[in-house]
Amino acid sequence: MGILLYNSTGIKLFNNRFLTIFVLIKLKPNPTSQTLHMKIAIGNDHAGTDYKNTITAYLESEGHKVTNYGTDSDESVDYPDFVHPVAAAVEAGNVDYGIIICGSGNGANMTANKHQKVRSALCWTKEITALAREHNDANVLSIPARFTSEPQALEMVKTFLNTDFEGGRHLRRVEKIACS
Ligand SMILES: O=C(CO)[C@H](O)[C@H](O)COP(=O)(O)O
């Protein structure tokens, strides 16, 4: 079966089955570009405000939807107030992933991991970040703003969002993490 193409004056241009195949391929939705647009919750204390802004600008430029639960100021705040909402959004399934930022990454990480369905990973290199996804199926990335550079933090975010869980033996272990 072929396809007829006409220009604006109605002159027949093509009647070609190869063109049909080409047009159908072009019209087929690209599943990769659809799944790449993720919903991400982000939260930070005063130590992470600049990093949050940089990371959010990057994520939005990539087409992701970012919900900001962090402070937007450098004035001293308490990180649990800004991390629990991120973890709750992940736990409720309202977002695909969470990103949390404080000075060392530890307080934010401890807070997020109080939520049953959250597996938050404190990461400081892209290799550890990749393992957090591949082996631990982490759904929250905790970034230590005072111990990583902004380029390193961005590299970790990219790695986190683009690395898949390997499953297999790691799934069995991840399923044993929950204690209730
Ligand atoms: O890393 C953090 C928690 O794990 C905090 O960002 C850090 O404790 C804040 O410290 P300060 O009040 O001295 O700015």
The ligand as an ORCA input file, in Angstrom:
! r2SCAN-3c Opt
* xyz 0 1
  O      24.436     18.764     57.139
  C      23.460     19.039     57.773
  C      22.640     17.987     58.418
  O      23.172     16.707     58.195
  C      23.087     20.456     57.987
  O      23.106     21.125     56.746
  C      24.074     21.076     58.926
  O      24.046     20.378     60.171
  C      23.757     22.558     59.154
  O      24.744     23.109     60.006
  P      24.759     24.640     60.402
  O      23.503     24.890     61.212
  O      26.014     24.780     61.220
  O      24.762     25.455     59.129
*
